[in-house]
Amino acid sequence: MKKFLVVVFAVLIFVSVFAAEKYVYFDENTPYLGANATGKYGGTLIIPSLGSGPKTMNAVVAQETSSTDVIDRFMETLIQLDNYARMHPALAKKCELEVTDDEKMIITLWLREGVRWSDGTPFTADDFVFSMNEIYCNPDIPNDMADLLEDSQGRLPVAEKVDDYTVRIVYQEPYRLAVRYAAGIQIFPKHIAEPWVKEGKFKEMWTVESINKRELVGLGPYIPVEYVPDQYVRLERNPYYFKKDANGQQLPYLDGLVFKIIPDLNAIRLAFENGEVDVYGVTAQFYPDIKNKAKEKGWIVGTGGPTFGTTFLTLNFNCPDPVKRKWFRNEFFRKAIAYSMDKDAMIDTLMAGLGTAQWGPISAAAAAYYNDDALRKYPYDLDYARMMLQMGGFSWDKDGNLIDEDGNKVEFILMTNAGNTTREGVCNILRDELSKLGIKVTFSPIDFNTLVQKLVSTGDWEAIVIGLTGSDEPQGGANVWKLDGALHFWNYSPEVKDFVSPDIYEVPEWEAEIDRIFTENVRILDQQKVYEMFSRYQELVSEHLPLIYTIQQLYLYAYTDKLHNAEPTAFGGIWAWNEEWIWKEQ
């Protein structure tokens, strides 16, 4: 992965020096993923889905993995990434990039001819241009993807149709991630979506009820066709999927997929052991037992390094309660919490030693940008935690309760998603440690979708332990770290969320500097400079702790040996990156 990134950036530097010359990212001789595969038809892959099921089938609306896991199966893109984050052609067969004399960046993509949507309608340049201009770059349809598409001046790209099978994407300045993000948008069918956009109701399109109504139309390998709430989502093979294998057989091999909805991690483990699901992202707690049973049960079980995700505690800087809001904005208060986290105990107790401590926003798995030297670390030390509290203006009453400078007892509600036993364990350990500091924490696990709604839609929360999936590329988190980002949940701008009053909104300088890093790095084509910018970002986050990082499980996986062609990695997962050519013995 690191080698690939170096190659890409070297190319971009070349482009900047030799402006107006064209660089071919890939051409007709570059095979798409799966072109060399061999396998057998048949079988249904059964996948566990933690929680209460999908909330939407609209890719622009979805913010939960329970929804995106299903959406990603029927939506398609012009390029694809493999299990090591390397770029490959998909619906586009050729890609050229150039920087013009007036410093514009132009990407030209040639589309595969003869591709059809799942309802049989031909796929053309009109679908891509419509999706880019009328959906993702439409100011009337705010969306997370727009945060990734805009350049350093906040300008969004414009897509142009050259002919029915050629499109051009124009940026007003060089943008180092232009191909990855602009050619990576999930494409909507214009013939279905255009009326919704024109009527101003696009975000109401494709609710979960659309599944059973058979309204979903896609270019991906599978189409959702049946949803039984709290039980499962079933998908069938797309008869018009564009890929063929090494023998000219149409992919995918599987008859379909089923997302089996399961409320908690313990139940997922039991479902895997009982053969009710085919794959299992093993929790560290159960890994030794699963590993010991593997040969007898016919399981493939393995482990890798750190994953790309992060798990953290976040405190609501705009908490409706003004007293608690003041605590949460107090940097010494946040550092006291950081010093009270016994991460070694969390790893030993919750992960059987198969985890790592996290100190910052970039996972060690993202090797091209992770900088351990830039991180401030907070080893478990309650004496340091007490000192931080005193420096922050707190003290203790005669009964040992922590009180603020106005005499208010410090207590708050801590939430996480119910059923995630690791996060629940983190919360329990943290609650016990904070009680030693005289802080009363009420732990309240709730449904995942409800938790996300509190974070992004109502602002009605105090403290939450949750995670982000992460990526090899830090800019993928722009929607979290930019001040106007759609997931800047701990300190939303009142311009983004109307539940935040302008009268209480504050932006410290370090938070504004992080915003500038995420705004400006995209126009920098020198990899060393980008590395230095993201090192500063890691330094700022670990120093000021808008998110207080906890622990991260190593990548662990298990799947039935009836599955073939699986190539699990931390980036690609067990099955999701090559679902088209996985096959299952009957």
C-alpha positions in Angstrom: 0.0 0.0 0.0 2.8 2.4 0.9 4.6 1.7 -2.3 1.5 2.4 -4.3 0.9 5.7 -2.6 4.5 6.7 -3.3 4.0 5.9 -6.9 0.8 7.8 -7.1 2.3 10.9 -5.5 5.4 10.7 -7.7 3.1 10.8 -10.6 1.3 13.8 -9.3 4.6 15.7 -8.8 5.4 14.8 -12.4 2.1 16.2 -13.5 2.7 19.5 -11.6 6.1 19.9 -13.2 5.1 19.1 -16.7 1.8 20.9 -16.8 -0.4 20.4 -19.8 0.9 16.9 -20.4 -1.4 14.0 -19.8 -0.9 11.1 -17.4 -2.7 7.8 -18.1 -3.9 6.3 -14.8 -5.1 3.2 -16.5 -6.2 2.1 -20.0 -8.1 -0.6 -21.8 -5.2 -3.1 -21.1 -5.6 -2.7 -17.3 -7.9 -5.5 -16.1 -10.7 -4.8 -13.6 -10.8 -6.7 -10.3 -12.1 -10.2 -10.9 -11.0 -10.4 -14.5 -8.6 -13.2 -13.7 -10.9 -15.1 -11.3 -12.1 -18.6 -11.6 -14.9 -20.3 -9.6 -18.3 -22.0 -9.6 -21.8 -20.7 -9.6 -24.3 -21.1 -6.8 -24.6 -20.6 -3.0 -25.7 -17.8 -0.8 -23.3 -15.9 1.4 -24.8 -15.3 4.8 -23.3 -12.3 6.6 -24.1 -11.1 10.2 -25.3 -7.5 10.6 -25.0 -6.1 14.1 -27.9 -4.0 15.4 -31.4 -3.4 14.2 -31.1 -3.4 10.4 -30.7 -0.7 7.7 -32.2 2.7 8.1 -32.1 3.8 4.4 -31.1 2.6 0.9 -30.1 6.1 -0.3 -26.3 6.3 -0.4 -26.4 10.1 0.1 -28.5 9.8 3.3 -26.9 6.7 4.8 -24.5 7.2 7.8 -24.7 3.7 9.4 -22.8 0.6 8.3 -26.1 -1.3 8.7 -27.3 0.7 5.7 -24.0 1.2 3.7 -23.1 -2.5 3.9 -26.3 -3.2 1.8 -26.1 -0.1 -0.4 -22.5 -0.9 -1.4 -23.6 -4.1 -2.9 -25.9 -2.6 -5.5 -24.2 0.8 -6.1 -21.2 0.9 -8.4 -18.3 3.3 -9.2 -16.0 4.1 -12.1 -12.9 2.9 -10.2 -12.5 0.4 -7.4 -9.9 -0.2 -4.6 -8.6 -3.7 -3.8 -7.9 -5.2 -0.4 -4.7 -3.1 -0.2 -6.3 0.2 -1.3 -4.8 0.0 -4.8 -6.8 1.6 -7.5 -8.3 -0.4 -10.4 -10.7 0.3 -13.3 -14.3 -0.6 -12.9 -17.1 1.1 -15.0 -14.4 3.2 -16.5 -12.0 1.5 -18.8 -9.5 4.3 -19.3 -8.5 7.3 -17.2 -6.3 10.3 -18.1 -5.4 13.3 -15.9 -3.8 16.6 -16.9 -3.1 19.9 -15.3 -3.6 22.8 -17.8 -1.5 25.9 -18.2 -4.0 27.8 -16.1 -3.7 25.3 -13.3 -7.0 23.5 -13.7 -7.0 19.7 -13.2 -9.0 17.7 -15.8 -9.8 14.0 -15.5 -11.1 12.3 -18.6 -12.8 8.9 -18.2 -13.9 6.5 -20.9 -16.8 4.3 -19.8 -17.4 0.7 -20.7 -20.0 0.3 -23.5 -22.9 -2.1 -23.3 -23.3 -1.9 -19.5 -26.9 -2.0 -18.2 -28.6 -1.0 -15.0 -30.4 -3.9 -13.2 -33.7 -2.9 -14.8 -32.1 -3.3 -18.3 -31.7 0.5 -19.0 -28.3 1.3 -20.7 -25.7 3.0 -18.5 -24.2 6.1 -20.2 -22.3 9.2 -19.4 -25.5 11.0 -18.6 -25.9 8.9 -15.4 -22.4 9.9 -14.1 -22.8 13.6 -15.0 -26.2 13.7 -13.4 -24.9 12.0 -10.2 -21.9 14.3 -9.9 -23.6 17.6 -10.8 -27.2 17.2 -9.7 -26.7 15.1 -6.5 -23.2 15.1 -4.9 -22.4 18.7 -5.9 -25.9 20.1 -5.5 -26.0 22.7 -2.7 -29.6 21.8 -2.1 -28.6 18.2 -1.2 -26.0 18.5 1.5 -24.0 15.3 1.8 -20.8 13.8 3.3 -19.3 13.1 -0.1 -19.2 16.8 -1.0 -16.7 17.4 1.8 -14.3 15.0 0.0 -14.9 16.4 -3.5 -14.3 20.1 -2.8 -10.9 21.7 -3.5 -8.9 23.9 -1.1 -11.2 26.9 -1.9 -14.4 25.0 -1.2 -15.2 24.7 -4.9 -16.8 21.5 -6.2 -15.8 19.9 -9.4 -18.0 20.0 -12.5 -18.7 16.9 -14.7 -19.1 17.3 -18.5 -20.4 14.9 -21.0 -18.0 14.5 -24.0 -20.1 11.8 -25.7 -22.3 8.9 -24.5 -19.3 7.0 -23.1 -16.8 9.7 -22.2 -16.9 12.2 -19.3 -14.7 14.9 -18.1 -14.3 16.2 -14.5 -12.9 19.7 -14.1 -11.3 21.0 -11.0 -10.3 24.7 -10.7 -7.0 23.8 -9.2 -4.9 20.6 -8.7 -6.4 18.2 -6.3 -4.3 15.3 -5.2 -7.2 12.9 -4.6 -9.3 13.9 -7.5 -9.4 10.5 -9.3 -9.9 8.5 -6.1 -12.9 10.6 -4.9 -14.5 12.0 -8.0 -14.3 8.7 -9.9 -15.3 6.9 -6.7 -18.8 8.3 -6.3 -21.6 5.8 -6.3 -23.6 6.4 -9.4 -27.4 6.9 -9.4 -29.7 6.0 -12.3 -30.7 9.3 -13.9 -34.0 7.8 -15.2 -35.0 6.9 -11.7 -33.5 9.7 -9.6 -34.0 12.8 -11.7 -37.7 13.3 -10.8 -36.9 13.1 -7.1 -34.2 15.8 -7.5 -36.4 18.1 -9.6 -39.2 17.8 -6.9 -36.7 18.6 -4.2 -37.4 15.3 -2.5 -34.2 13.4 -3.3 -33.4 12.5 0.3 -36.8 10.8 0.5 -35.9 8.5 -2.4 -35.1 4.8 -1.7 -36.3 4.2 1.9 -36.0 0.7 3.3 -39.5 0.1 2.1 -38.1 0.3 -1.5 -36.5 -3.1 -1.0 -39.8 -5.1 -0.8 -41.3 -2.8 -3.5 -38.5 -3.9 -5.8 -37.7 -0.3 -6.6 -34.0 -0.4 -6.2 -32.0 -0.2 -9.4 -28.2 -0.5 -9.5 -25.0 -1.4 -11.3 -23.5 -3.5 -8.6 -23.3 -7.3 -8.4 -26.3 -7.8 -6.2 -29.7 -6.1 -5.8 -31.7 -6.1 -2.5 -35.1 -7.7 -3.0 -36.4 -8.7 0.4 -36.3 -7.0 3.9 -37.8 -8.6 7.0 -37.3 -6.1 9.8 -35.1 -7.3 12.7 -34.4 -10.5 10.7 -32.7 -10.1 7.4 -32.1 -8.3 4.1 -31.8 -10.6 1.1 -30.0 -9.7 -2.2 -30.1 -11.5 -5.5 -27.5 -11.6 -8.3 -27.8 -8.6 -10.7 -28.5 -10.3 -14.1 -26.9 -7.3 -15.9 -23.6 -7.0 -13.9 -20.9 -6.0 -16.2 -17.9 -8.1 -15.1 -16.8 -11.5 -16.5 -14.2 -13.9 -15.1 -11.1 -15.4 -16.7 -13.3 -17.9 -18.6 -15.8 -15.3 -19.9 -18.4 -16.3 -17.4 -20.5 -13.5 -16.0 -19.9 -12.6 -12.3 -20.9 -12.8 -9.5 -20.7 -16.5 -8.8 -23.0 -16.4 -5.8 -26.7 -16.7 -6.2 -27.1 -13.9 -3.6 -26.3 -12.5 -0.2 -28.2 -12.4 3.1 -27.5 -9.9 5.8 -28.8 -11.6 8.9 -29.6 -9.0 11.5 -28.3 -10.0 15.0 -28.6 -7.7 18.0 -25.3 -8.3 19.8 -21.8 -9.7 19.4 -22.4 -12.7 21.6 -25.3 -13.7 19.4 -23.2 -13.3 16.3 -20.6 -15.7 17.7 -23.2 -18.3 18.5 -24.7 -17.9 15.0 -21.3 -18.5 13.4 -20.6 -21.6 15.6 -24.1 -22.9 14.7 -23.4 -22.4 11.0 -26.1 -19.8 10.6 -23.7 -17.3 9.2 -20.7 -17.9 7.0 -18.3 -15.2 8.1 -17.4 -13.7 11.5 -15.3 -10.7 12.4 -14.1 -12.4 15.5 -13.9 -10.3 18.7 -10.7 -10.8 20.5 -12.4 -12.1 23.6 -13.6 -15.2 21.7 -10.6 -15.5 19.3 -8.7 -18.2 21.3 -11.8 -20.4 21.5 -12.6 -20.0 17.8 -9.0 -20.7 16.9 -9.0 -23.9 18.9 -12.1 -25.2 17.3 -11.2 -24.2 13.7 -9.9 -27.6 12.5 -12.7 -29.6 14.0 -15.4 -27.2 12.7 -14.0 -26.5 9.3 -13.2 -22.8 9.8 -10.5 -20.6 8.3 -9.3 -18.4 11.2 -6.6 -15.8 11.0 -5.3 -12.5 12.3 -3.6 -9.4 11.0 -2.2 -6.2 12.3 -4.1 -3.1 13.5 -7.3 -2.2 11.7 -7.9 1.2 10.1 -10.7 2.1 12.5 -10.7 4.1 15.7 -12.7 3.9 18.9 -13.0 7.0 21.1 -14.9 8.9 23.8 -16.5 12.1 22.5 -17.9 14.8 24.8 -20.6 17.2 23.5 -19.0 20.7 23.3 -22.5 22.0 22.6 -24.3 20.1 25.3 -27.7 21.6 26.1 -26.8 21.7 29.8 -24.6 24.8 30.1 -22.8 23.5 33.2 -21.8 20.2 31.5 -21.0 22.1 28.3 -18.4 24.1 30.3 -16.8 20.9 31.7 -16.6 19.2 28.3 -14.9 22.3 26.8 -12.4 22.4 29.6 -9.2 20.8 28.1 -7.9 19.8 31.5 -11.1 17.9 32.1 -10.6 16.0 28.9 -6.9 15.3 29.8 -8.0 14.0 33.2 -10.3 11.5 31.5 -7.4 10.5 29.2 -5.1 9.8 32.1 -7.9 7.7 33.8 -8.1 5.2 30.9 -6.5 2.0 31.9 -5.9 0.8 28.3 -3.8 -2.1 29.3 -6.6 -3.5 31.5 -9.0 -2.8 28.6 -6.9 -4.8 26.2 -6.3 -7.7 28.6 -9.9 -7.8 29.8 -11.8 -7.1 26.6 -9.5 -8.3 23.9 -7.5 -11.1 25.4 -4.4 -9.1 24.7 -5.2 -8.9 21.0 -5.4 -5.2 20.8 -3.4 -1.9 20.8 -3.7 1.4 22.6 -4.8 4.3 20.4 -3.5 7.8 21.0 -4.6 9.7 17.9 -6.9 9.9 14.9 -4.8 7.9 12.4 -4.5 4.2 12.9 -1.0 2.6 12.8 -2.4 0.6 9.8 -2.3 3.8 7.7 1.5 3.5 7.6 2.0 6.3 5.0 0.7 8.9 7.4 0.9 7.5 11.0 3.5 9.3 13.0 4.0 7.9 16.5 6.4 10.7 17.4 3.8 13.4 16.8 1.4 11.9 19.4 1.0 13.0 23.0 0.3 10.0 25.1 -1.6 9.7 28.4 -0.5 6.6 30.3 -2.9 5.4 33.0 -2.2 7.6 36.1 -4.9 8.8 38.4 -2.6 11.1 40.2 -1.9 12.9 36.9 -5.7 12.9 36.3 -6.3 14.6 39.7 -3.6 17.2 38.9 -5.3 17.9 35.5 -8.6 18.4 37.3 -7.1 20.8 39.8 -5.5 22.7 37.0 -8.9 22.9 35.3 -10.5 24.5 38.3 -12.1 21.4 39.9 -11.9 20.3 43.5 -13.5 17.7 45.8 -16.2 18.1 48.5 -16.0 16.5 51.9 -17.6 13.3 50.6 -15.0 13.0 47.8 -17.3 14.1 45.0 -15.7 16.1 42.2 -17.1 19.6 42.0 -16.5 22.5 39.6 -15.6 26.0 40.6 -19.3 26.8 41.1 -19.8 23.9 43.4 -21.7 21.7 40.9 -21.1 17.9 41.4 -19.6 16.4 38.2 -21.8 13.7 36.7 -22.8 12.9 33.2 -24.5 10.2 31.1 -22.2 8.0 29.0 -23.7 6.1 26.0 -22.7 3.5 23.4 -24.4 1.2 21.1 -26.0 -1.7 22.9 -24.8 -5.1 21.9 -21.2 -4.1 21.2 -19.7 -5.9 24.1 -16.2 -4.3 23.6 -17.5 -0.7 23.7 -19.8 -1.6 26.6 -16.7 -3.0 28.4 -14.7 0.2 27.7 -17.6 2.2 29.1 -17.8 0.1 32.2 -14.1 0.3 32.9 -14.0 4.0 32.3 -17.0 4.5 34.6 -15.3 2.6 37.4 -12.1 4.6 37.0 -13.8 8.0 36.9 -15.7 7.1 40.1 -12.2 7.0 41.7 -11.9 10.6 40.8 -15.3 11.4 42.3 -17.1 11.6 38.9 -20.5 9.9 38.7 -21.1 8.4 35.3 -24.4 6.9 34.4 -23.8 4.3 31.7 -26.7 3.9 29.2 -26.2 1.6 26.2 -28.8 2.2 23.4 -29.7 1.1 19.9 -27.1 2.0 17.4 -29.3 3.9 15.0 -30.8 5.9 17.9 -27.3 6.7 19.0 -26.3 8.0 15.6 -29.4 10.1 15.4 -28.5 11.7 18.7 -25.1 12.5 17.4 -26.0 13.9 14.0 -29.6 14.9 14.2 -30.6 16.1 17.7 -27.5 17.0 19.7 -29.2 15.5 22.7 -26.3 13.7 24.3 -23.5 14.2 26.8 -20.8 11.6 26.3 -20.5 8.7 23.8 -18.1 5.9 23.1 -18.2 5.1 19.4 -15.9 4.4 16.4 -15.1 5.4 12.9 -14.1 2.9 10.2 -11.1 4.9 9.1 -9.0 4.5 5.9 -5.5 4.5 4.5 -6.1 8.1 3.5 -6.6 10.7 6.3 -8.5 13.0 4.0 -11.3 10.5 4.0 -12.1 11.9 7.5 -12.6 15.5 6.2 -16.3 15.3 7.0 -15.3 14.6 10.6 -12.6 17.2 11.0 -13.6 20.2 8.9 -15.6 22.8 10.9 -18.5 22.5 8.5 -18.2 18.7 8.2 -21.3 16.7 8.3 -19.8 14.5 11.0 -18.1 17.2 13.1 -20.5 15.9 15.8 -18.7 17.1 19.0 -18.7 20.7 17.9 -21.2 21.2 15.0 -21.3 24.6 13.4 -24.7 26.3 13.8 -24.5 26.7 10.0 -24.5 22.9 9.7 -27.0 22.0 12.5 -29.8 24.2 13.5 -29.9 22.6 17.0 -26.6 24.5 17.8 -27.3 28.0 18.9 -24.8 30.6 17.5 -24.8 32.2 20.9 -23.0 29.2 22.5 -20.8 28.2 19.6 -17.0 28.5 20.0 -14.1 27.5 17.9 -10.7 27.3 19.6 -7.6 28.0 17.4 -6.4 24.4 17.4 -9.7 23.3 16.0 -9.5 26.0 13.3 -5.9 24.9 12.4 -7.1 21.3 11.9 -9.8 22.6 9.6 -7.1 24.5 7.6 -5.0 21.3 7.3 -7.9 19.4 5.9 -8.8 22.3 3.6 -5.3 23.0 2.2 -3.6 19.6 2.0 -5.6 18.5 -1.0 -3.8 21.0 -3.3 -0.4 19.9 -2.1 1.2 17.4 -4.5 4.4 16.9 -2.5 4.0 13.8 -0.4 6.5 14.9 2.3 4.6 18.1 2.8 1.3 16.3 3.1 2.9 13.9 5.6 4.1 16.9 7.7 0.6 18.4 7.6 -1.0 15.3 8.8 1.7 14.9 11.5 0.7 18.3 12.8 -2.9 17.2 12.7 -2.1 14.1 14.9 -0.2 16.4 17.3 -3.1 18.8 17.6 -5.7 16.2 18.2 -3.7 14.2 20.8 -2.8 17.5 22.6 -6.3 19.0 22.8 -8.4 15.8 22.7 -11.6 16.7 21.0 -11.9 12.9 20.7 -10.3 10.8 23.5 -9.0 7.6 21.9 -9.3 4.2 23.6 -8.1 0.9 22.2 -8.3 -1.0 18.9 -8.6 -4.7 18.3 -6.2 -6.3 15.9 -7.8 -7.5 12.6 -9.2 -11.0 13.3 -11.4 -13.1 11.0 -13.1 -16.4 10.7 -15.1 -18.0 7.9 -16.4 -21.4 6.8 -14.0 -23.4 4.6 -16.9 -23.8 2.2 -16.1 -20.3 0.9 -13.5 -20.0 -1.8 -11.5 -17.1 -3.2 -11.7 -15.1 0.1 -8.6 -13.0 0.7 -9.1 -11.2 4.0 -7.1 -8.1 4.9 -7.7 -5.3 7.4 -8.5 -2.9 4.5 -10.7 -5.2 2.4 -12.3 -7.3 5.1 -13.2 -11.0 4.7 -15.5 -10.7 1.6 -16.6 -7.2 0.8 -13.9 -6.2 -1.6 -14.2 -9.2 -3.9 -17.7 -10.4 -3.4 -18.1 -10.9 -7.1 -15.8 -13.9 -7.4 -16.2 -15.5 -4.0 -18.0 -18.8 -4.4 -19.5 -21.3 -1.9 -19.6 -25.1 -1.9 -23.1 -26.5 -1.9 
